[in-house]
Amino acid sequence: MAAAGRHFHIIAAIFLSAASYSAPLEGVPNKIDPRACDKSDESQKNAMALPVTLYEPIGAVFGGCRVWAGHIPPNSYLGLGLGEVARECEQGSLSTISGLCSLLGKNGATQDTCQRDQESPAASMLREYAAVLLDKGLVPLVSSGDSQLDAEIAFGIVLANTGSPDESIQHFSAFLKDHPDVIAAYHGRGSAYARKGLQYKINAELALADFTKAIELDRKLAESYERRAEILSPIGRGRDAIVDLDIAINLEPTARRFFRRGTLNFLREEAAKIFENVIKANPEYVEAIRNLGQVYRELGDYEKAMEQFNTALILDDKHVQGYQFRGSLYYHSGRPFDALRNFKKCLALEPHNEPCQYMTGLSNSAIGRFYHGIKAQTKVSLTGSDERTHTARREESPAGGMAWVAMAMIVARRPECPPVPGRVSNTPDTPTLTRHVSVCVSPEYSRYTHAHLEVPAREFSLDADLNGDFKDRWAKNLIFTVENYTEQPGLQPQISDVVTPDFSSYTPEVQRMVCRAYSLGQLMQFTVDGYLPNVRVHAAMGLAALEVMQTAQAFWKAPKTFKTPMGKKFHWRDIFDTAVKWRRLIDPEQPVLWLDLMPAKSVDAGFNNFMNMIRGQVTNIRYSGYLDTTFKLTKQMVMHYQDLPHPNLKAEISKTQNCEELLEVMKKSGSSTQNGFMVGTHVPSLKDKKRNKNYDGLMLTLSGDTEGNILFSMDTATTKTRTSQYHSEMEWIWNRITDEVKKGGNGMDVDTLVNTILYLVYYFYNLLPLSRGSSVVAYTVAMGMLMALGKEVTGKIPPGKMVDMEAMLTGSPESFANEVKDWMNLKRLSPQWTHLPKVSDTFPTFRSMIEVLNQDLQTACSKEGNPH
């Protein structure tokens, strides 16, 4: 992590005049001519200025317009679902009473849209529904004492719940003209606006206005604050929603409200405490137990998450989503066989459940059962026009209809019936990209992998073989719409699927090698909130590190004559490709592709690797440990900007404590109509150190909107020019390593070589040249090459540390090397590593590689005789 005294090379502080980051921006200039900032040191007051440079970012500065390289997985989002006007609906026991509950049911808001096209019940029938609700005391907040007024409130609610929100709004508006102080009417109309779709700003604003008016009429009515929280949460104002729930709890504490506050605190550690308190009050509250499991999962605590999921399923062994969540935990911790069993149980209970159907296919593909994998995913793609889709499922519960939006990774936002001509659907007509990309791409990748199961992995190149547009859209997570695309050939009957052998079928020498590699892979694990330990990653990258060691040793023995299997000169990229091939087999959903080998038009346009730290009012839990460092770095760079509007601004900036304060100071500095700025770091060149040459490094963007929502993000623009610069640097370093190794024996400076190897991966980290997996590939190569040098990594990555972040926030390769060596705890290589079988000979094909990754090494390697 960056510390005082380290050099940061500052490129620019740029003010931008643009709309809110939540939508694509218009009017952002293609070229920005900033003044260069000081070449600064935190302890240095009078720094030398760099010359003026021209900075051309790729695309727009804010997230809405970026070209995604898919480098960072999409974050799970959890918000409050839109509750029912009558809370009895969320308990399910009375949901069959006509008009009581909305047509949302369990399939999402789109049913309102569909239902409105069908013949609506006659007004007289709706009046009958309303009378029944009143008779049973199921209309909330009616206490006027006037039966006629109460009947009108009930009628408005029934209108909204039977698919006529516009008519409901008209009814309540007319009612409120004569009776402006009836709180129940504001609740009814606010709910009707929300039913029309909160993705439309006008609906959200009008719904908020109604619930705010209800609060003004009675500030001690907890229900109004909770209702307003339901609107604030999905429009990105989570903090405000929590404030409203706090007030509601203080006025009238209920388990439901504690639960919902825990939901909004989902990606914060205090969420666990909130759910624990709810469970303490009601030990059989299954929904709270299951959601506590999800909190632990997001925090990266596998054991605690599994304990909660198991408990929830013991209490309710028929709950579909319980198996879905537990299956997802198994899958993303590297246990696809266990995941598969859970997804099958999910499908046994609900055969048309798309998330479980999709994950069944993905799990099968991961373990090499490609026939079953493609079959399951084909079923998902065929349900696109099936009205029975369960993808956008809303889980209604006593806790209040919370919507798990992205956990299953394939939530679709499509209408469940065709839109009516001339009428706007309540649901965006663009499906969630992840679902469509995965369902289209995964079978293609499975067919390719299946066809190459028997081919030595070193003799073909996925980057060269796959269609360029196919790779490009997969990496960017875009819907696959390539014209004239030729599909991969179907599964060949003479090539069987993978059948996983017993671990005991391997020779003792191979068992020993695999287990030692597995222990090596565990040293690469981040202990950071948001990262699940993944046993499949440990196995794959441990074996990759061992193969890197063996390959580097072979190359260094004869660097002039050593060739790749294709007969070409061995290059720095080839050593990284050794790790890349293993990383690709961990998860078939994740594209691990070289960005510079994409189609020329995409390489020319460039890629952005985009990492949100704060978006809206939510902090990304993965980067929370680096938030303070990046914020201070941003302040430091802005303060060293030479063209600050007035001399006192630097002092004001230094006093700011958070993003909101810094943004406010910058807005008041003479740019009041501008709502954001960007600063960028430089990465110093070793090759051209004498000329003080620098490369573009990390960009930090801070912006905000009038609602108090913040975007604080990091990203790198992987342009053709930048890639060429970094490649040249890494080639130069690779040659230095080779030349130093040639000296051999006493003539070889081992300490210099250790540093130079770490310099190599430093530039790899800053370039981020892969669409996915750059970080673990870089660390794997570092460990393997150090072992080839006779130095064994024995230390784990410290808790809270992310190696890629250390590389990007450290001011120089020398500082990075010193930082990393501190925790690597390098020792002389143990003899146990030098007499192992060759990895590339033992596992030469995709089939053999998948077979070993399918092993339960956690169990096998803990047995006596298999050192772990």
C-alpha positions, -999 to +999 in steps of 0.1 A: +000+000+000+012+035-007+030+051+021+046+085+028+077+092+009+068+071-022+066+089-055+034+094-073+036+107-109+006+128-114-010+134-148-039+157-144-068+170-124-097+176-148-131+191-142-159+177-163-192+192-171-216+162-174-248+146-163-251+122-135-229+091-137-259+068-136-268+074-172-247+077-204-232+111-207-236+136-235-213+165-242-181+150-227-152+162-249-132+136-268-100+154-260-091+171-227-060+193-225-050+193-189-021+209-172+004+184-158+007+183-121+038+182-099+059+151-098+051+149-061+064+133-029+042+136+002+072+150+021+083+173-007+068+208-008+087+223-038+084+197-065+095+200-101+067+204-126+063+181-156+055+195-190+020+200-203+006+168-218-025+158-238-047+132-221-072+113-241-093+089-220-111+061-237-148+068-239-165+089-213-152+093-178-181+079-159-193+044-156-224+047-177-204+050-209-175+027-204-163-002-225-161-030-200-133-056-202-151-078-178-120-077-155-140-072-123-170-095-117-203-077-114-211-070-077-241-086-062-268-060-055-294-064-028-322-039-022-356-037-007-383-051-029-415-031-034-438-042-006-475-047-008-500-021+004-515-048+026-487-066+045-508-097+048-499-104+011-462-109+021-472-136+045-490-155+018-518-168+040-544-143+026-530-137-009-559-155-026-584-128-016-592-110-048-578-074-050-559-077-017-525-083-033-509-070-065-504-091-096-467-092-088-471-126-072-438-143-073-428-134-108-419-097-107-435-065-118-440-075-154-473-093-148-489-059-142-480-050-178-493-082-192-525-082-172-534-047-182-537-060-218-563-085-208-600-078-201-601-061-167-627-070-141-658-049-143-659-019-119-688-034-100-667-065-093-638-044-081-662-026-057-671-061-044-634-069-039-630-036-020-660-044+002-646-078+011-612-062+021-630-037+043-652-063+059-621-084+068-602-054+081-574-058+055-572-022+043-543-005+061-544+029+077-582+034+072-595+049+104-616+078+092-648+065+107-665+073+074-674+041+057-677+058+023-642+073+025-628+040+036-645+023+006-629+047-018-594+040-003-601+002-007-613+007-043-581+026-052-559-002-038-579-028-057-574-009-089-536-009-084-535-045-074-556-057-104-533-042-130-546-006-134-521+016-117-530+046-139-566+043-130-557+039-093-536+071-095-565+090-111-588+077-084-566+087-055-558+121-071-595+130-074-600+117-038-572+139-024-586+170-040-615+167-016-597+150+013-561+162+013-553+150+048-560+112+044-527+094+048-540+061+034-547+078+001-511+090-002-499+055+006-522+041-021-512+065-047-475+063-039-476+025-042-494+029-076-467+052-089-441+026-077-460-002-095-455+017-128-418+012-125-391+029-104-367+027-133-386+057-146-375+088-127-409+105-127-425+075-110-399+074-083-402+112-077-440+111-075-439+081-052-414+097-029-435+129-028-466+110-017-448+091+011-430+123+022-464+140+024-477+111+045-448+117+069-455+154+071-491+146+081-480+122+109-443+120+118-450+092+143-464+068+118-436+041+113-453+027+082-447+058+062-410+058+068-408+022+059-427+028+027-404+056+017-374+034+023-388+010-002-386+037-028-353+051-018-334+018-018-339+008-055-330+043-068-296+042-052-303+062-020-295+034+004-282+056+032-314+076+032-334+044+032-315+032+063-322+065+080-359+060+074-359+024+086-340+036+118-368+061+125-394+034+118-377+010+142-375+037+169-412+044+165-423+008+162-397-019+164-405-051+146-385-081+134-395-073+099-380-038+101-348-050+117-346-076+089-350-050+062-324-027+077-300-057+077-309-061+040-298-026+033-266-031+053-260-062+034-225-055+022-214-042+056-203-063+085-229-048+108-255-066+086-244-098+103-251-084+137-285-072+126-296-105+112-282-123+143-303-101+165-334-110+144-326-147+146-321-144+184-356-131+187-370-157+164-346-187+160-368-203+132-369-172+110-357-190+079-354-160+057-332-142+081-310-173+086-306-176+048-298-140+044-273-141+072-257-169+051-256-145+021-239-118+043-212-142+053-208-154+017-203-118+005-178-113+033-159-143+020-166-165+051-173-199+036-177-218+069-202-194+085-222-190+053-225-228+049-236-232+085-264-207+080-276-223+047-276-257+062-296-245+092-321-228+069-326-259+048-330-281+080-359-257+090-374-256+054-361-284+031-385-275+004-373-239-002-360-236-038-338-206-032-322-223-002-307-249-025-299-222-051-279-202-026-261-231-012-253-244-047-239-210-056-217-210-025-204-244-034-198-234-070-179-202-063-158-218-037-146-243-063-168-273-055-189-279-087-199-315-077-215-303-045-230-274-063-245-297-089-263-318-063-279-287-048-290-273-082-306-306-090-326-305-058-337-270-067-349-283-101-367-312-085-388-288-066-392-263-094-383-277-129-385-243-147-362-224-124-338-207-147-310-198-123-307-234-111-311-247-147-283-224-159-260-232-129-267-270-135-253-265-170-224-245-158-214-270-131-216-298-156-194-280-180-169-271-153-163-308-145-162-319-181-197-333-186-202-311-217-232-330-231-252-324-199-239-289-196-249-278-231-283-296-227-291-277-195-281-243-209-300-250-241-331-254-219-325-219-205-321-203-239-354-219-250-373-205-221-368-169-234-403-169-248-418-191-221-444-173-199-435-197-171-401-181-166-390-179-130-359-159-135-370-125-122-384-141-091-395-120-062-392-139-029-422-127-009-417-133+028-429-121+062-399-098+060-413-080+031-407-090-005-370-084-008-356-089-043-324-108-048-313-091-080-280-106-091-271-136-069-279-162-095-261-142-121-288-146-148-317-125-136-337-114-167-354-081-170-376-090-199-414-087-200-432-120-197-455-111-225-450-090-257-454-052-251-485-036-265-480-014-296-478+022-286-476+015-249-444+017-227-437-015-208-429-013-171-398-034-178-368-024-199-368-045-231-330-051-228-324-084-211-297-086-184-265-090-203-249-116-181-277-141-187-278-138-224-240-136-228-235-167-207-263-188-222-251-181-257-213-182-250-210-210-226-222-238-249-199-225-276-169-226-253-179-260-241-180-274-276-145-259-283-131-274-251-147-308-257-132-309-292-097-302-277-099-326-248-073-350-263-051-324-279-019-314-259-027-280-244+005-265-256-003-273-293-033-250-298-043-214-289-078-205-278-069-168-285-061-177-321-088-203-327-120-185-314-138-160-336-126-125-329-160-109-325-171-138-303-141-132-280-147-094-280-183-096-270-177-123-244-149-102-228-171-071-228-201-090-215-222-079-245-252-097-261-238-120-288-252-107-321-225-114-346-237-118-382-226-148-403-210-164-372-201-201-377-208-221-346-184-245-331-190-281-344-213-302-322-200-327-297-181-355-315-193-389-304-158-404-306-147-379-279-162-389-245-169-365-217-145-363-188-148-391-162-131-382-130-108-409-118-102-418-081-073-399-066-058-433-056-054-441-093-026-416-096+009-429-087+022-419-053+047-395-070+018-377-088-003-376-057+026-360-038+031-335-066-006-325-068-008-321-030+023-300-028+010-278-056-023-275-038-005-262-007+014-238-029-019-225-044-033-217-009-005-191-005-021-171-033-055-166-015-066-131-006-079-127+029-101-097+021-138-092+026-156-102-006-133-130-016-143-166-011-115-191-007-117-213-038-102-247-036-103-251-074-082-220-078-057-233-052-053-265-072-051-250-106-028-221-098-006-243-076+000-267-105+005-237-128+032-222-105+049-256-104+048-258-142+061-222-145+090-233-123+098-263-144+094-244-177+116-215-165+143-239-154+142-257-188+144-223-206+173-210-185+193-241-192+193-234-229+178-199-236+191-198-272+177-231-283+146-234-262+115-231-283+078-231-278+058-261-290+050-240-321+088-237-328+090-200-319+114-182-296+103-184-260+089-150-249+078-135-217+042-140-228+048-178-230+056-180-194+024-162-185+005-184-209+016-214-188-005-199-160-033-187-183-042-221-196-048-234-160-068-203-150-091-208-180-102-242-167-113-230-133-147-216-144-160-219-180-181-189-175-152-165-171-133-153-203-096-154-197-084-138-229-055-116-240-069-082-248-042-073-274-052-104-294-088-092-298-100-079-333-080-049-346-110-026-343-114-034-306-077-031-299-077+003-316-107+015-296-092+002-263-106-014-232-113+000-198-108-021-167-133-004-143-134-008-105-160+010-085-151+018-049-182+039-041-213+039-064-244+057-053-243+053-016-228+018-015-191+010-009-177-019-028-167-043+000-137-057-019-120-024-021-131-009+012-097-016+028-081+007+001-107+034+002-087+056+026-055+052+007-070+061-027-089+090-012-057+104+003-039+098-029-067+117-048-064+146-024-026+147-027-027+148-065-054+175-066-034+197-042-004+194-064-023+206-094-007+239-105-038+257-118-060+257-087-084+286-089-075+303-057-046+300-032-067+289-002-081+260-020-052+237-012-058+242+025-095+236+022-088+204+002-064+191+029-091+194+055-116+172+037-123+139+053-144+120+027-154+120-010-185+142-004-165+169+013-138+169-013-163+171-041-181+199-024-149+219-020-140+214-057-175+225-068-171+257-047-138+265-062-152+284-092-166+254-111-200+253-095-218+239-126-193+210-129-198+179-110-167+158-111-130+154-118-104+128-126-068+124-117-043+099-131-010+084-119+021+076-139+041+044-138+078+050-141+098+032-168+129+012-158+140+008-194+141+045-199+147+056-164+175+080-173+150+099-195+124+099-167+099+083-190+065+074-175+035+054-187-002+061-180-012+043-148-044+043-128-072+068-132-092+079-102-126+095-109-148+113-084-182+126-093-216+132-078-252+143-084-278+165-068-291+136-047-258+131-029-249+100-048-212+095-053-191+076-079-155+071-068-138+047-091-105+034-104-098+022-139-071+016-164-075+025-201-059-004-221-051+014-253-030+001-282-002+026-274-002+019-237-001-019-243+028-015-267+047+006-241+042-020-213+050-049-236+083-032-245+090-027-208+083-063-200+104-076-229+133-055-217+130-069-182+126-105-195+158-101-214+176-087-183+165-118-164+177-141-191+211-123-194+216-124-156+207-161-154+232-169-181+260-158-158+252-188-136+269-199-103+287-172-083+284-147-112+246-146-109+232-119-085+202-138-070+189-107-051+189-087-083+170-114-101+144-117-073+137-080-077+137-081-115+111-109-115+089-088-092+094-058-116+082-080-144+049-088-127+046-052-114+041-040-150+018-069-158-004-059-128-005-023-140-013-032-176-040-058-167-037-074-201-062-102-196-100-099-197-101-118-164-076-133-140-046-109-145-039-108-107-037-145-099-018-152-132+008-126-123+013-139-087+015-175-100+042-165-125+061-146-098+060-177-074+070-201-102+099-180-115+112-174-080+111-212-073+130-217-106+156-193-092+159-214-060+137-192-038+105-206-022+076-184-012+066-195+023+045-166+035+008-159+029-006-126+015-014-106+046-050-101+055-064-070+038-038-070+011-046-073-026-015-077-047-029-060-078-040-030-057-005-028-041+011-027-076-013+000-089-010+022-058+027+018-052+047+045-069+075+024-084+085-011-092+112-009-065+087+000-039+064-028-050+092-054-049+102-044-013+066-045-002+059-080-016+091-095-004+082-086+031+053-110+032+066-136+007+092-146+033+115-162+007+135-192+018+159-215+000+140-239-022+133-271-004+146-303-022+110-317-022+102-295-052+131-306-073+123-343-078+086-341-088+072-353-121+068-327-148+034-311-147+032-307-185+039-344-191+016-356-163-013-334-173-007-326-210-043-323-222-074-305-212-089-338-202-061-347-178-061-311-164-099-311-157-096-346-142-071-334-116-090-302-109-121-323-102-103-340-073-113-333-037-078-323-027-089-308+006-098-343+016-073-364-004-043-342+006-051-343+043-047-380+045-016-395+058+011-400+032-001-370+011+015-339+026-007-309+024 
